[in-house]
């Protein structure tokens, strides 16, 4: 904890934030609004929007990410308590179910899902039922999806970003300050998506002939301003890489150096978690947070690797809901508050995105094997 608490910006914020009462009952979120939104390849996703009654300056939004996998949904684990805590601190919150999870099981456009050239090869290779008659229009990760399908979930995050930008244009919040809080393998998906955002324009470009922006990256379209600037920070609980090659993840950071310098991250882990080395790899080898003169990169001032005291071997979402002992929620609030101080004056911009976009996984070195 010393290194993090010694950072001037975070320490100042910690003094300014009211400490959560350790003896108070766990916070519960107010009734959220259920939202439905599409992915570029035609899956209907379901999410929950928790609006803060009184948003802090800058009107930020936090996206909660659980790790995809069988029997996992946005309702398992104390995400609800974290949403309530963040709402009380003035942060809007959005959480959702990945494709094939929870309520996100409908393939609304089977033709696009199975035939598109970007996720179609992934869908056909790793999801059962590609040749089914009639055409398969439901998706359940437990029964249908091979673990190697993992990278394709980044397109759900792309759909979330389009949803956020559309809510931004309605005035619900400011998508100039988006935070991610995720557990375990969601860290790898989050970092992949963040790298893609530096290749995408923050405001929908005019392409002519009624054509909408559809793929990251799009040849001939310059990312100016870059959507990556809107990612205010990320917090990963026991961050891991989900089986993705370490070399590929390092390449994302190397090819998108602005990610490293402009998207600060806090990696929290159980103090005796035997898998904590994954977070150390992200911080020390992927982001090179300590700096490296030979590589010409400076030390990062707001990216940290921090053990959660008293957590023993707890991992991921299990680090939530025990604030009296672990102070995980306190730590999250302090970090986000410190970050948002720097972004309080950023004004909302009209984004004008009308449809979700694909992330071209091949551009990021990922192909179905």
WORA-V108070 format. One record per residue. N is the residue number from 0. RES is the residue in three letters. PHI is phi in degrees with one decimal (* if undefined). D_CENTER is the distance of its C-alpha to the mean C-alpha in Angstrom with 1 decimal. Layout:
((N/RES/PHI/D_CENTER) (N/RES/PHI/D_CENTER))
This chain:
((0/UNK/*/23.9) (1/UNK/-59.1/26.5) (2/UNK/-61.2/24.6) (3/UNK/-69.3/21.8) (4/UNK/-67.7/24.3) (5/UNK/-80.8/26.6) (6/UNK/-64.0/24.2) (7/UNK/-57.2/26.1) (8/UNK/-64.0/23.3) (9/UNK/-68.5/21.6) (10/UNK/-63.7/25.0) (11/UNK/-62.9/26.2) (12/UNK/-67.3/23.3) (13/UNK/-61.3/24.0) (14/UNK/-71.9/27.5) (15/UNK/-87.4/26.6) (16/UNK/-88.2/24.4) (17/UNK/-68.1/26.3) (18/UNK/-71.8/25.8) (19/UNK/-66.2/24.8) (20/UNK/-72.1/27.9) (21/UNK/-66.9/27.9) (22/UNK/-92.6/30.6) (23/UNK/-74.1/29.1) (24/UNK/-65.1/28.1) (25/UNK/-55.8/24.4) (26/UNK/-70.5/22.7) (27/UNK/-126.5/22.1) (28/UNK/-74.8/20.1) (29/UNK/-66.2/22.3) (30/UNK/-57.3/22.4) (31/UNK/-83.1/19.3) (32/UNK/-97.0/19.7) (33/UNK/-78.1/18.9) (34/UNK/-118.3/17.4) (35/UNK/-122.7/18.0) (36/UNK/-152.8/16.6) (37/UNK/-95.5/17.1) (38/UNK/-91.5/15.5) (39/UNK/-62.5/17.5) (40/UNK/-98.6/19.3) (41/UNK/89.0/20.5) (42/UNK/-92.3/18.5) (43/UNK/-92.3/18.5) (44/UNK/-99.1/15.3) (45/UNK/-116.3/15.8) (46/UNK/-144.5/13.7) (47/UNK/-126.3/14.9) (48/UNK/-105.1/15.0) (49/UNK/-103.1/16.3) (50/UNK/-84.3/18.2) (51/UNK/-74.5/19.3) (52/UNK/-61.6/23.1) (53/UNK/-132.4/23.4) (54/UNK/-72.5/20.5) (55/UNK/-74.6/20.7) (56/UNK/-58.0/21.6) (57/UNK/96.7/19.2) (58/UNK/52.4/17.9) (59/UNK/-79.8/14.2) (60/UNK/-133.4/11.5) (61/UNK/-114.8/8.8) (62/UNK/-105.3/6.1) (63/UNK/-98.4/6.8) (64/UNK/-129.5/5.9) (65/UNK/-88.8/9.2) (66/UNK/-79.7/10.5) (67/UNK/-60.9/12.2) (68/UNK/159.6/16.0) (69/UNK/-54.4/19.3) (70/UNK/66.6/19.9) (71/UNK/-108.5/16.4) (72/UNK/-145.2/15.2) (73/UNK/-70.8/13.3) (74/UNK/-95.7/16.7) (75/UNK/-94.9/17.3) (76/UNK/93.4/17.0) (77/UNK/-87.6/17.2) (78/UNK/-66.7/14.0) (79/UNK/-62.3/16.7) (80/UNK/-64.2/18.3) (81/UNK/-65.2/15.3) (82/UNK/-59.1/14.8) (83/UNK/-63.7/18.5) (84/UNK/-60.9/18.5) (85/UNK/-68.0/15.9) (86/UNK/-58.6/17.9) (87/UNK/-63.4/21.0) (88/UNK/-92.7/19.7) (89/UNK/91.0/19.1) (90/UNK/-103.5/15.3) (91/UNK/-68.3/14.5) (92/UNK/-135.1/12.0) (93/UNK/-130.8/10.5) (94/UNK/-136.2/9.8) (95/UNK/-154.5/10.8) (96/UNK/-99.0/12.4) (97/UNK/-61.6/11.6) (98/UNK/-54.5/14.8) (99/UNK/81.9/17.7) (100/UNK/-114.9/16.4) (101/UNK/51.9/17.9) (102/UNK/-93.4/19.0) (103/UNK/-92.8/17.2) (104/UNK/-118.6/20.2) (105/UNK/-95.0/22.1) (106/UNK/-93.8/22.5) (107/UNK/-76.4/23.9) (108/UNK/-126.7/24.9) (109/UNK/-57.0/26.2) (110/UNK/-61.5/27.8) (111/UNK/-67.2/24.7) (112/UNK/-61.3/22.8) (113/UNK/-89.0/25.5) (114/UNK/-108.8/27.0) (115/UNK/-67.0/24.5) (116/UNK/-79.1/24.6) (117/UNK/-99.3/20.9) (118/UNK/-99.9/19.5) (119/UNK/-53.3/23.1) (120/UNK/-60.2/24.1) (121/UNK/-68.3/21.2) (122/UNK/-63.0/21.9) (123/UNK/-70.3/25.6) (124/UNK/-80.6/25.5) (125/UNK/-113.3/23.1) (126/UNK/-120.4/23.5) (127/UNK/-68.5/26.9) (128/UNK/104.6/29.0) (129/UNK/-59.9/28.7) (130/UNK/-100.3/32.5) (131/UNK/-66.3/33.0) (132/UNK/-121.6/35.5) (133/UNK/-64.0/34.7) (134/UNK/-59.0/31.3) (135/UNK/-63.0/28.6) (136/UNK/-128.8/26.5) (137/UNK/-131.9/24.6) (138/UNK/-141.7/22.0) (139/UNK/-131.7/21.7) (140/UNK/-60.0/19.7) (141/UNK/-63.9/22.3) (142/UNK/-98.6/25.2) (143/UNK/-112.0/24.1) (144/UNK/-108.8/21.2) (145/UNK/-75.3/21.9) (146/UNK/-60.1/19.5) (147/UNK/-70.6/19.7) (148/UNK/-74.6/17.8) (149/UNK/-42.5/14.5) (150/UNK/-59.1/13.5) (151/UNK/-65.5/14.1) (152/UNK/-62.7/11.2) (153/UNK/-61.7/9.2) (154/UNK/-68.8/11.5) (155/UNK/-70.5/10.1) (156/UNK/-64.6/6.8) (157/UNK/-61.9/9.7) (158/UNK/-66.3/11.6) (159/UNK/-61.0/9.2) (160/UNK/-62.5/9.5) (161/UNK/-62.8/13.2) (162/UNK/-58.7/13.5) (163/UNK/-61.4/12.2) (164/UNK/-66.6/14.7) (165/UNK/-68.6/17.3) (166/UNK/-66.4/17.0) (167/UNK/-58.8/17.2) (168/UNK/-67.3/20.4) (169/UNK/-82.0/21.7) (170/UNK/90.7/21.4) (171/UNK/-69.0/19.2) (172/UNK/-162.3/17.0) (173/UNK/-113.1/16.3) (174/UNK/-77.0/13.3) (175/UNK/-77.9/14.6) (176/UNK/-133.7/12.7) (177/UNK/-110.7/9.0) (178/UNK/-113.1/7.4) (179/UNK/-115.6/4.3) (180/UNK/-129.4/6.3) (181/UNK/-138.9/6.3) (182/UNK/-116.0/9.6) (183/UNK/47.7/11.5) (184/UNK/-65.2/10.7) (185/UNK/-60.6/7.0) (186/UNK/-63.1/7.3) (187/UNK/-66.7/9.2) (188/UNK/-63.7/7.2) (189/UNK/-62.3/4.3) (190/UNK/-70.0/7.7) (191/UNK/-61.9/9.4) (192/UNK/-64.0/7.5) (193/UNK/-60.9/8.0) (194/UNK/-61.8/11.5) (195/UNK/-65.4/12.1) (196/UNK/-64.5/11.5) (197/UNK/-76.7/14.3) (198/UNK/-103.4/16.5) (199/UNK/-122.6/16.1) (200/UNK/-69.7/18.1) (201/UNK/-71.1/16.7) (202/UNK/-117.9/19.6) (203/UNK/-55.3/20.8) (204/UNK/-76.6/23.7) (205/UNK/-88.8/27.1) (206/UNK/-102.8/27.9) (207/UNK/84.0/31.2) (208/UNK/57.1/32.8) (209/UNK/70.6/30.2) (210/UNK/-82.9/27.6) (211/UNK/-100.7/24.0) (212/UNK/-58.9/21.3) (213/UNK/-130.4/20.0) (214/UNK/-138.0/18.8) (215/UNK/-104.2/16.7) (216/UNK/-84.9/18.9) (217/UNK/-109.1/22.0) (218/UNK/-58.6/25.2) (219/UNK/88.2/27.0) (220/UNK/-104.4/24.3) (221/UNK/-85.6/23.5) (222/UNK/-81.1/20.1) (223/UNK/-148.4/21.7) (224/UNK/-73.6/20.2) (225/UNK/-78.4/17.0) (226/UNK/-64.9/13.8) (227/UNK/-61.2/12.1) (228/UNK/-66.5/14.2) (229/UNK/-81.1/12.3) (230/UNK/-84.4/9.2) (231/UNK/-75.9/11.1) (232/UNK/167.0/9.5) (233/UNK/-143.8/7.3) (234/UNK/-124.9/8.9) (235/UNK/-117.4/9.2) (236/UNK/-94.3/11.9) (237/UNK/57.2/14.1) (238/UNK/-56.4/11.7) (239/UNK/-142.9/13.3) (240/UNK/-104.6/13.4) (241/UNK/59.6/14.2) (242/UNK/80.3/17.5) (243/UNK/-73.0/16.4) (244/UNK/-59.9/19.1) (245/UNK/-58.6/18.8) (246/UNK/-62.5/20.7) (247/UNK/-65.7/18.3) (248/UNK/-64.4/15.3) (249/UNK/-62.4/17.8) (250/UNK/-63.5/18.8) (251/UNK/-57.9/15.5) (252/UNK/-67.4/15.7) (253/UNK/-68.3/19.4) (254/UNK/-81.0/19.3) (255/UNK/-125.9/16.7) (256/UNK/-60.1/18.3) (257/UNK/-68.6/16.9) (258/UNK/-59.7/13.4) (259/UNK/-59.7/15.3) (260/UNK/-85.9/17.4) (261/UNK/-119.9/15.2) (262/UNK/-117.6/11.7) (263/UNK/-64.9/12.8) (264/UNK/-139.2/11.3) (265/UNK/-117.9/12.8) (266/UNK/-104.0/13.3) (267/UNK/-104.6/15.2) (268/UNK/-151.4/17.4) (269/UNK/-62.1/20.5) (270/UNK/-62.6/23.5) (271/UNK/-120.4/25.3) (272/UNK/-70.9/22.5) (273/UNK/-66.7/24.0) (274/UNK/-95.7/20.7) (275/UNK/-64.5/19.6) (276/UNK/-60.9/20.7) (277/UNK/-63.9/17.4) (278/UNK/-64.1/15.7) (279/UNK/-64.8/18.9) (280/UNK/-64.5/18.6) (281/UNK/-56.8/15.2) (282/UNK/-73.6/16.8) (283/UNK/-87.1/20.3) (284/UNK/-108.3/20.4) (285/UNK/-81.0/17.3) (286/UNK/-89.6/16.7) (287/UNK/46.2/20.4) (288/UNK/-62.9/19.6) (289/UNK/-78.9/23.3) (290/UNK/84.5/24.5) (291/UNK/-156.9/27.0) (292/UNK/-62.1/30.1) (293/UNK/-66.1/30.8) (294/UNK/-89.1/27.6) (295/UNK/74.0/28.0) (296/UNK/-117.3/24.7) (297/UNK/-88.2/24.9) (298/UNK/-64.1/23.5) (299/UNK/-84.2/20.2) (300/UNK/-88.1/21.0) (301/UNK/-131.1/17.8) (302/UNK/-112.5/15.9) (303/UNK/-138.9/17.2) (304/UNK/-115.7/17.7) (305/UNK/-133.2/19.1) (306/UNK/-75.4/20.8) (307/UNK/-91.1/20.9) (308/UNK/-61.2/24.6) (309/UNK/66.7/26.5) (310/UNK/-89.1/23.6) (311/UNK/51.9/25.6) (312/UNK/-102.9/23.9) (313/UNK/-62.6/21.2) (314/UNK/-136.5/17.8) (315/UNK/52.9/14.2) (316/UNK/-63.5/14.4) (317/UNK/-66.5/18.1) (318/UNK/-78.4/17.7) (319/UNK/-97.5/17.2) (320/UNK/81.9/20.2) (321/UNK/-132.4/22.7) (322/UNK/-61.4/22.5) (323/UNK/-59.1/26.3) (324/UNK/-99.3/26.3) (325/UNK/-101.6/23.0) (326/UNK/57.9/21.9) (327/UNK/-62.9/18.2) (328/UNK/-64.5/17.6) (329/UNK/-58.0/20.0) (330/UNK/-63.2/18.3) (331/UNK/-61.7/14.9) (332/UNK/-62.2/16.8) (333/UNK/-62.0/18.9) (334/UNK/-66.2/16.1) (335/UNK/-64.0/14.4) (336/UNK/-62.7/17.9) (337/UNK/-62.3/18.9) (338/UNK/-64.6/16.2) (339/UNK/-69.5/16.9) (340/UNK/-57.1/20.6) (341/UNK/-74.0/20.2) (342/UNK/-117.0/18.5) (343/UNK/-60.2/20.7) (344/UNK/-95.4/23.0) (345/UNK/-72.0/20.6) (346/UNK/-83.5/21.9) (347/UNK/-72.8/20.3) (348/UNK/-117.1/20.8) (349/UNK/-71.3/21.6) (350/UNK/-95.1/19.1) (351/UNK/66.1/21.4) (352/UNK/-84.1/19.1) (353/UNK/-107.4/20.9) (354/UNK/-145.5/19.3) (355/UNK/-69.0/16.1) (356/UNK/-118.1/15.9) (357/UNK/-90.5/15.8) (358/UNK/-102.9/14.3) (359/UNK/-75.7/17.5) (360/UNK/-63.3/16.7) (361/UNK/-63.2/20.2) (362/UNK/-62.9/19.6) (363/UNK/-100.2/17.2) (364/UNK/79.2/19.9) (365/UNK/-120.7/18.8) (366/UNK/-139.1/21.5) (367/UNK/-61.9/22.6) (368/UNK/-96.4/25.3))
